[in-house]
Amino acid sequence: MNAFLQHARDFLPILLQGAVVTVQVTVLSFLLSTVLGLGLALMKRSSHRGIAWTGSSVVNVIRGLPIIVQLFYIYFVLPDLGIQLSAFQAGVIGLGIAYSAYQAENFRAGIEAVDPGQREAAEAMGMRPAMVMRRVVLPQAFRIALPPYGNTLVMMLKDSSLVSTITVAEMTRAGQLIASSTFQNMTVYTLVALLYLAMSLPLVWGLRRLEARLGLGRRHA
């Protein structure tokens, strides 16, 4: 135990630096996936068949590719096409694109769950379709989609470890480097696991409290 605590004191500063990068990757990727996902959801809901088909096709392609393959493609293939990105940029973009497909389904389900009568009433008052979507439908859709939206954030926090495969210096990558140089595998990866729990469990608790305040039901596994 004493040896574990001593190693923990030595390793924690480095792992905490990696944890900061993990949070940065998660937050930026989550924001990107939200914007892209909302755009894809609106495309899938479009009355124009070509736009709806394009949105559905993009979502299916993204969902059909492993996240790690998307990261590799962005980081290793795009430079051959003249697009140079840092490992951090590639990680954020890759994770954001990968999760945009799941965000699109979250938002689509939320939009479809809004009572059609409210949309019809707004249109009867003379509101244009774009304004109806912005002022009537989307605010309610976001509220309805909050439980899966929050789940996506937690999943993204954990999957941010995948960006270590393209050398982003996040927490898992920091742990790998420490373990390879010290051979203290049990200590290092125990600390990494505890730090992930320290970030994800309060996040889950906060999301559940928010859902409870908004009166949203949720199934617990």
C-alpha positions in Angstrom: 0.0 0.0 0.0 2.8 2.4 0.9 4.5 1.7 -2.5 1.2 2.3 -4.3 0.7 5.7 -2.5 4.3 6.7 -3.2 3.9 5.9 -6.9 0.5 7.6 -7.0 2.0 10.8 -5.7 4.6 10.6 -8.4 2.3 9.8 -11.3 -0.8 11.9 -10.4 0.5 15.3 -11.6 1.2 13.8 -15.1 -2.1 12.0 -15.2 -4.0 15.2 -14.1 -2.4 17.1 -17.0 -3.7 14.4 -19.3 -7.1 14.6 -17.6 -7.2 18.3 -18.5 -6.7 17.4 -22.2 -9.4 14.7 -21.8 -11.9 17.3 -20.7 -10.9 19.7 -23.5 -11.3 17.0 -26.1 -14.6 15.9 -24.7 -16.1 19.4 -24.4 -15.0 20.5 -27.9 -16.0 17.2 -29.5 -19.4 17.4 -27.8 -20.1 20.9 -29.0 -19.1 19.9 -32.5 -21.2 16.8 -32.5 -24.2 18.8 -31.2 -24.0 21.3 -34.1 -23.4 18.6 -36.7 -26.0 16.3 -35.2 -28.7 19.0 -35.2 -27.9 19.8 -38.8 -28.2 16.1 -39.8 -31.4 15.7 -37.9 -33.0 18.7 -39.7 -31.8 17.3 -43.0 -33.4 14.0 -42.3 -36.6 15.8 -41.4 -36.6 17.8 -44.6 -39.5 17.7 -46.9 -37.0 17.7 -49.8 -36.3 14.0 -50.6 -32.8 14.7 -51.8 -31.8 16.5 -48.6 -33.5 13.9 -46.4 -31.8 11.1 -48.3 -28.4 12.8 -48.0 -28.8 13.3 -44.3 -29.8 9.7 -43.7 -26.9 8.4 -45.9 -24.4 10.5 -44.0 -25.7 9.2 -40.6 -25.6 5.6 -41.8 -22.0 6.0 -43.1 -20.8 7.5 -39.9 -22.5 4.9 -37.8 -21.1 2.2 -40.0 -17.5 3.1 -39.4 -15.5 2.4 -36.2 -14.5 5.6 -34.4 -10.8 4.6 -34.5 -11.0 4.2 -38.3 -12.4 7.7 -38.6 -9.6 9.1 -36.4 -7.0 7.3 -38.4 -8.4 8.6 -41.6 -8.5 12.2 -40.5 -5.1 12.1 -38.9 -3.1 9.9 -41.4 -5.0 10.2 -44.7 -6.1 13.9 -44.9 -2.4 15.1 -45.0 -2.0 13.2 -48.3 -4.8 15.4 -49.6 -3.1 18.5 -48.4 -5.1 19.0 -45.1 -2.7 19.2 -42.2 -4.2 18.8 -38.7 -2.5 18.5 -35.3 -3.3 15.3 -33.3 -5.5 17.3 -31.0 -7.5 18.9 -33.8 -7.9 15.5 -35.6 -9.0 13.9 -32.3 -11.7 16.6 -31.7 -12.9 16.6 -35.2 -12.9 12.8 -35.5 -14.7 12.2 -32.2 -17.2 15.1 -33.0 -18.0 13.6 -36.4 -18.3 10.1 -35.1 -20.8 11.1 -32.4 -22.8 13.5 -34.6 -24.7 10.5 -36.0 -25.9 9.6 -32.6 -26.7 13.2 -31.7 -28.7 13.3 -35.0 -30.8 10.4 -33.8 -31.3 12.0 -30.4 -32.5 15.2 -31.9 -34.7 13.5 -34.5 -36.4 11.5 -31.9 -36.9 14.7 -29.8 -38.4 16.6 -32.7 -40.8 13.8 -33.7 -42.0 13.6 -30.1 -43.2 17.2 -30.0 -47.0 17.3 -30.4 -47.8 18.1 -34.0 -50.8 20.2 -32.9 -48.4 22.8 -31.5 -46.7 23.1 -34.8 -50.0 23.4 -36.6 -51.2 26.0 -34.1 -48.1 28.1 -34.6 -48.4 27.9 -38.4 -52.1 28.9 -38.1 -50.9 32.1 -36.3 -48.9 33.0 -39.3 -45.4 31.8 -38.2 -43.1 30.6 -40.9 -41.9 27.0 -40.8 -38.3 28.1 -39.9 -39.6 30.2 -37.0 -41.9 27.4 -35.8 -39.0 25.1 -35.7 -36.8 27.6 -33.9 -39.2 28.9 -31.4 -41.7 26.1 -30.8 -40.3 22.7 -31.8 -36.6 22.8 -31.0 -36.9 24.1 -27.4 -39.2 21.3 -26.6 -37.2 18.8 -28.6 -34.0 19.6 -26.6 -35.8 19.1 -23.4 -37.2 15.7 -24.5 -33.8 14.7 -25.9 -31.9 15.6 -22.7 -31.6 12.0 -21.3 -30.0 10.5 -24.4 -28.1 13.7 -24.9 -26.6 13.5 -21.5 -25.8 9.8 -22.0 -23.9 10.8 -25.1 -21.8 13.2 -23.2 -20.8 10.5 -20.7 -20.0 8.0 -23.5 -17.9 10.6 -25.2 -15.9 11.3 -22.0 -15.0 7.6 -21.9 -14.4 7.3 -25.7 -12.1 10.3 -25.6 -9.5 7.7 -24.6 -9.5 6.6 -28.3 -7.7 9.7 -29.4 -4.6 8.3 -27.6 -4.2 6.1 -30.7 -3.2 9.2 -32.7 -0.8 10.4 -30.0 -3.1 13.0 -28.3 -1.6 13.5 -24.8 -4.8 12.8 -22.9 -5.1 10.8 -19.7 -5.0 7.3 -21.2 -2.0 8.2 -23.4 -0.2 9.7 -20.3 -0.9 6.5 -18.5 0.5 4.4 -21.3 3.7 6.4 -21.4 4.2 6.2 -17.6 3.5 2.4 -17.6 5.9 1.8 -20.5 8.7 3.6 -18.7 8.1 2.5 -15.1 6.4 -0.9 -15.6 4.0 0.0 -12.7 1.0 -1.2 -14.7 -1.3 -1.9 -11.8 -0.7 1.4 -10.1 -0.9 3.5 -13.3 -4.1 2.0 -14.8 -5.8 1.9 -11.4 -5.2 5.6 -11.1 -6.4 6.1 -14.7 -9.6 4.1 -13.9 -10.2 6.1 -10.7 -9.7 9.4 -12.5 -12.3 8.4 -15.2 -14.7 7.5 -12.4 -14.0 10.7 -10.6 -15.0 12.6 -13.8 -17.9 10.5 -15.1 -19.8 9.6 -11.8 -20.4 13.3 -10.8 -21.4 14.0 -14.4 -24.0 11.2 -14.3 -25.3 12.4 -11.0 -25.6 16.0 -12.2 -27.4 14.9 -15.3 -29.9 12.9 -13.3 -30.5 15.8 -11.0 -31.1 18.0 -14.0 -33.6 15.5 -15.5 -35.4 15.2 -12.2 -35.7 19.0 -11.9 -37.1 19.1 -15.4 -39.5 16.3 -14.6 -38.0 13.9 -17.2 -38.4 10.2 -16.8 -35.4 7.9 -17.3 -34.9 4.2 -17.3 -32.0 3.0 -15.2 -30.1 0.0 -16.4 
